[in-house]
């Protein structure tokens, strides 16, 4: 009886495998999309790259060495391409972030973007999925693997959010982006340093609406990218962004000045909230805060193999209405200066070796010091390598 049952099971397995074989047999030259749609759609183009950024760094605090170590600052996998006549896609995952799924968008925090774009006409396109908030500024938009040190404003901004963007092409040199995305990925406990403030209700529609204008002038050497955003962080607590990027790129020079401002009903960046960690009341999430940043940079390609740049940022953080342990007024004045030399061993290659110097002053006012913190300076010397490896 056992032999009969075993024989029957083997026979059914063989029949099932034979029946499935035509479906799983590889078909040379035809993608999965083409097979499923009977050649109705095709992958017009696709590419994959691995972005790699490593360095040896020496960190100093007020001139005293704190740590010297090798770091893998950034490792990312990017896939992008087009399919059909009017569709494109973009996926990028970072291996330097946690992979836990966010509570709101139900997507791993390590995935930076996962989107599909539909060019409905020559004048209008629709982008759906996890994407960058359409803010202004050059530092905000450049690939993070190319930035040695971000401003505090951009470094503490959760820029990748799920939503939808409509892009209107006004002419060959100007575009208008209208966007609606989540204003956060996770729960209030994930967004606010010490959770949602007591007595402040949870927002039911955590969305951020943005209008962005992107224009080119002077034979496309001058790029202006301005935007305004508004949304709700909590019940009765809104957030406003006003951002502007002014970029000059011609010949061997890339120069830009970014202006970034946010007015937040609840402190989403946490730079003021963290000052209360040592206060008698303990850590308290700040409310009614403002952040402002000015970022200036100039790159000069002195030789096909050599590039140098100087960069600086001045930033302030203040409370515009007293709340909890926070009185009205200025709390932080920080600035940093950077100098970098980059060497490109191969022409027309993304491989570069760099030496980067950073000096940053963390200036805290009397209001901030009354919460138990103090001003300090930090320095860093980095020698590293950046390479974007084209897989296909």
QUITA-V163004 format. One record per pair of residues at least 24 apart in sequence whose ideal C-beta (glycine too) atoms are under 10 Angstrom apart, sorted by the first residue. I is the first residue (numbers start at 1). J is the second residue. Records with the same first field share a line. If there is no record, write none. Layout:
I=J + J
//
This chain:
31=83
33=83 + 84
34=83
37=84
40=84
41=83 + 84 + 85 + 87
42=82 + 83 + 84 + 85
43=81 + 82 + 83 + 84 + 89
44=81 + 82 + 83 + 84 + 85 + 86 + 87 + 88
45=80 + 81 + 82 + 83 + 88
46=79 + 80 + 81 + 82 + 83 + 89 + 392
47=78 + 79 + 80 + 81 + 390 + 391 + 392
48=77 + 78 + 79 + 80 + 81 + 91 + 389 + 390 + 391 + 392
49=76 + 77 + 78 + 79 + 80 + 92 + 350 + 387 + 388 + 389 + 390 + 391 + 392
50=75 + 76 + 77 + 78 + 95 + 387 + 388 + 389 + 390 + 391
51=75 + 76 + 77 + 78 + 92 + 94 + 95 + 143 + 144 + 145 + 146 + 350 + 386 + 387 + 388 + 389
52=76 + 145 + 350 + 351 + 385 + 386 + 387 + 388 + 389
53=96 + 144 + 145 + 146 + 147 + 148 + 352 + 354 + 384 + 385 + 386 + 387 + 388
54=384 + 385 + 386 + 387
55=148 + 354 + 355 + 356 + 380 + 381 + 382 + 383 + 384 + 385 + 386
56=381 + 382 + 383 + 384 + 385
57=356 + 358 + 380 + 381 + 382 + 383 + 384
58=379 + 380 + 381 + 382 + 383
59=358 + 378 + 379 + 380 + 381 + 382
60=358 + 359 + 377 + 378 + 379 + 380 + 381
61=362 + 376 + 377 + 378 + 379
62=375 + 376 + 377 + 378 + 379
63=377 + 378 + 379
64=379
65=379
66=378 + 379 + 380
67=380
68=381
70=383 + 384
71=96 + 382 + 384
72=96
73=144 + 145 + 147 + 148 + 382 + 384 + 386
74=143 + 144 + 145 + 146 + 147 + 386
75=145
76=110 + 112 + 143 + 144 + 145 + 388
77=391
78=112 + 113 + 143 + 145 + 388 + 391
79=114 + 391 + 392
80=113 + 115
82=117 + 119
83=116
84=118 + 119
85=119
86=117 + 118 + 119 + 120 + 121 + 125
87=116 + 117 + 118 + 119
88=115 + 116 + 117 + 118 + 119 + 125 + 127
89=113 + 114 + 115 + 116 + 117 + 129
90=114 + 115 + 116 + 117 + 127 + 129 + 130 + 131
91=115 + 116 + 129 + 130
92=130 + 143 + 160
94=144 + 145 + 160
96=144
100=186 + 190
101=185 + 186
102=158 + 162 + 182 + 184 + 185 + 186 + 187 + 190
103=184 + 185 + 186 + 187 + 188 + 189 + 190
104=161 + 162 + 182 + 183 + 184 + 185 + 186 + 187 + 190 + 191 + 206
105=129 + 130 + 160 + 161 + 162 + 163 + 181 + 182 + 184 + 185 + 186
106=162 + 185
107=160 + 162 + 185
108=185
109=158 + 160 + 185 + 186 + 190
111=160
112=144 + 159 + 160
113=159 + 160 + 161 + 162
114=160 + 162
115=160 + 162 + 163 + 164 + 165
117=165 + 167
119=167 + 169
120=166 + 167
121=169
122=169
123=167 + 168 + 169 + 170 + 171 + 175
124=166 + 167 + 168 + 169
125=165 + 166 + 167 + 168 + 169 + 175 + 177
126=164 + 165 + 166 + 167
127=163 + 164 + 165 + 166 + 167 + 177 + 179
128=162 + 163 + 164 + 165
129=162 + 163 + 164 + 165 + 181
130=160 + 161 + 162 + 163 + 181 + 182 + 185
131=159 + 160 + 161 + 162 + 163 + 164 + 165 + 179 + 181
132=159 + 160 + 161 + 165 + 179 + 181
133=157 + 158 + 159 + 160 + 161 + 163 + 165 + 179 + 181 + 182 + 183 + 208 + 210 + 212 + 227 + 229 + 231 + 241 + 243
134=159 + 163 + 165 + 167 + 176 + 177 + 178 + 179 + 181 + 208 + 210 + 211 + 212 + 213 + 214 + 225 + 227 + 229 + 241 + 243
135=159 + 179 + 210 + 212 + 225 + 226 + 227 + 228 + 229 + 241 + 242 + 243 + 244 + 245 + 258 + 260 + 262
136=210 + 212 + 213 + 214 + 224 + 225 + 226 + 227 + 228 + 229 + 241 + 242 + 243 + 244 + 245 + 246 + 258 + 259 + 260
137=225 + 226 + 227 + 243 + 244 + 245 + 246 + 247 + 256 + 257 + 258 + 259 + 260 + 293 + 295
138=223 + 225 + 245 + 246 + 247 + 248 + 249 + 254 + 255 + 256 + 257 + 258 + 295 + 297
139=245 + 256 + 258 + 260 + 293 + 295 + 296 + 297 + 311 + 313
140=225 + 227 + 243 + 245 + 258 + 260 + 295
141=214 + 225 + 245 + 247 + 258
142=247 + 254 + 256 + 297
143=386 + 388
145=350 + 386 + 387 + 388
146=342 + 350 + 352 + 386 + 388
147=297 + 311 + 338
148=309 + 311 + 338 + 340 + 342 + 354 + 356 + 357 + 358 + 380 + 382 + 384 + 386
149=311 + 313 + 336 + 338 + 340 + 356 + 358 + 360 + 380 + 382
150=295 + 313 + 336
151=258 + 260 + 291 + 293 + 294 + 295 + 311 + 312 + 313 + 314 + 315 + 334 + 335 + 336
152=260 + 269 + 271 + 291 + 293 + 313 + 315 + 317 + 332 + 334 + 336 + 360 + 362
153=241 + 243 + 258 + 260 + 261 + 262 + 269 + 271 + 291 + 292 + 293 + 294 + 295 + 313 + 315 + 317
154=243 + 258 + 260 + 293 + 295 + 313
155=269 + 271
156=268 + 269 + 270 + 271 + 291
157=241 + 260 + 262 + 268 + 269 + 291
158=182 + 183 + 184 + 185 + 186 + 190 + 191 + 268 + 269
160=185
161=185 + 206 + 207 + 208
163=207 + 208 + 209 + 210
165=210 + 212
167=212 + 214
170=213 + 214 + 215
171=215 + 216
172=216 + 220
173=214 + 215 + 216 + 217 + 219 + 220 + 223
174=213 + 214 + 215 + 216 + 217 + 224
175=212 + 213 + 214 + 215 + 216 + 225
176=211 + 212 + 213 + 214 + 215
177=210 + 211 + 212 + 213 + 214 + 225 + 227
178=209 + 210 + 211 + 212
179=208 + 209 + 210 + 211 + 212 + 227 + 229
180=207 + 208 + 209 + 210 + 231
181=206 + 207 + 208 + 209 + 210 + 229 + 231
182=206 + 207 + 208 + 231
183=207 + 208 + 209 + 229 + 230 + 231 + 232 + 233 + 238 + 239 + 268
184=208 + 231 + 233 + 268
188=233 + 234 + 266 + 285
191=233 + 234 + 266 + 267 + 268 + 269 + 270 + 285
192=233 + 234 + 266 + 267 + 268 + 269 + 270 + 273 + 285 + 286 + 287
193=267 + 268 + 269 + 270 + 271 + 272 + 273 + 274 + 276 + 277 + 283 + 284 + 285 + 286
194=267 + 270 + 273 + 274 + 276 + 277 + 282 + 283 + 284 + 285 + 286
195=283 + 284 + 285
196=233 + 234 + 235 + 237 + 266 + 285
197=234 + 237 + 265 + 266 + 267 + 273 + 284 + 285 + 286 + 287 + 323 + 324
198=284 + 285 + 324
199=235 + 287
200=233 + 234 + 235 + 236 + 237 + 265 + 266 + 285 + 287 + 323
201=234 + 235 + 236 + 237
202=234 + 235
203=231 + 232 + 233 + 234 + 235 + 236 + 237 + 238 + 265 + 266
204=232 + 235
205=231 + 232
206=231 + 232 + 233 + 234
207=231 + 232
208=232 + 233 + 239 + 241
210=241 + 243
212=243
213=244
214=245
216=247 + 249
218=248 + 250
219=250
220=249 + 250
221=247 + 248 + 249 + 250 + 251 + 253
222=246 + 247 + 248 + 249 + 250
223=247 + 248 + 249 + 256
225=256 + 258
226=259
229=262
230=263
232=265 + 266
233=264 + 265 + 266 + 267 + 268 + 287
234=265 + 266 + 268 + 285 + 287
235=265
236=265 + 266
237=264 + 265 + 266 + 267 + 268 + 287 + 288
238=263 + 264 + 265 + 266
239=263 + 264 + 265 + 266 + 268
240=264 + 265 + 290
241=291
242=292
243=293
245=295
246=296
247=297
248=298
249=299
251=300 + 301
252=299 + 300 + 301 + 302 + 303 + 304 + 307
253=298 + 299 + 300 + 301
254=297 + 298 + 299 + 300 + 301 + 307 + 309
255=296 + 297 + 298 + 299 + 300 + 309 + 310
256=295 + 296 + 297 + 298 + 299 + 311
257=294 + 295 + 296 + 297 + 298
258=293 + 294 + 295 + 296 + 297 + 313
259=292 + 293 + 294 + 295
260=291 + 292 + 293 + 294 + 295 + 313 + 315
261=290 + 291 + 292 + 293 + 294 + 316
262=289 + 290 + 291 + 292 + 293 + 317
263=288 + 289 + 290 + 291 + 292 + 320
264=288 + 289 + 290 + 291 + 320
265=289 + 321
266=323
267=291 + 317 + 319 + 323 + 326
269=317
271=315 + 317 + 331 + 332 + 334
272=317 + 318 + 319 + 326 + 331 + 332 + 367 + 368 + 371
273=324 + 326
274=371 + 373
275=317 + 325 + 326 + 331 + 332 + 364 + 367 + 368 + 369 + 370 + 371 + 372 + 373
276=324 + 325 + 326 + 368 + 371 + 372 + 373
277=371 + 372 + 373
278=371 + 372 + 373
279=324 + 325 + 326 + 370 + 371 + 372 + 373
280=325 + 371 + 372
281=324 + 325 + 371
282=325
283=325
284=323 + 324 + 325 + 326 + 371
285=323 + 324 + 326
286=317 + 319 + 323 + 324 + 325 + 326 + 331
287=319 + 320 + 321 + 322 + 323 + 324 + 326
288=318 + 319 + 320 + 321 + 322 + 323 + 326 + 328
289=317 + 318 + 319 + 320 + 321 + 323 + 326 + 331
290=316 + 317 + 318 + 319 + 320 + 330
291=315 + 316 + 317 + 318 + 332
292=316 + 317 + 318
293=317 + 334
294=335
295=336
297=338
299=340 + 342
301=342 + 344
302=341
303=343 + 344
304=344 + 346 + 347 + 348
305=342 + 343 + 344 + 345 + 346 + 347 + 352
306=341 + 342 + 343 + 344 + 352
307=340 + 341 + 342 + 343 + 344 + 352 + 354
308=339 + 340 + 341 + 342
309=338 + 339 + 340 + 341 + 342 + 354 + 356
310=337 + 338 + 339 + 340
311=336 + 337 + 338 + 339 + 340 + 356 + 358
312=336 + 337 + 338 + 339 + 359
313=337 + 338 + 360
314=361
315=363
316=363 + 365
317=364 + 365 + 368
318=365 + 367
319=367
325=367 + 370 + 371
326=367 + 368 + 371
327=367 + 370
328=367
329=365 + 366 + 367 + 368
330=363 + 364 + 365 + 366 + 367 + 368
331=363 + 364 + 365 + 366 + 367 + 368 + 369 + 371 + 373
332=362 + 363 + 364 + 365 + 367 + 368 + 373 + 375
333=361 + 362 + 363 + 364 + 365 + 368 + 375
334=360 + 361 + 362 + 363 + 364 + 375
335=359 + 360 + 361 + 362 + 363
336=360 + 361 + 362 + 377 + 378 + 380
337=361
338=380
340=382
342=386
343=385
345=385
349=387 + 388 + 390
350=386 + 387 + 388 + 389 + 390
351=385 + 386 + 387 + 388 + 389
352=384 + 385 + 386 + 387 + 388
353=383 + 384 + 385 + 386 + 387
354=382 + 383 + 384 + 385 + 386
355=381 + 382 + 383 + 384
356=380 + 381 + 382 + 383 + 384
357=381 + 382
358=382
//
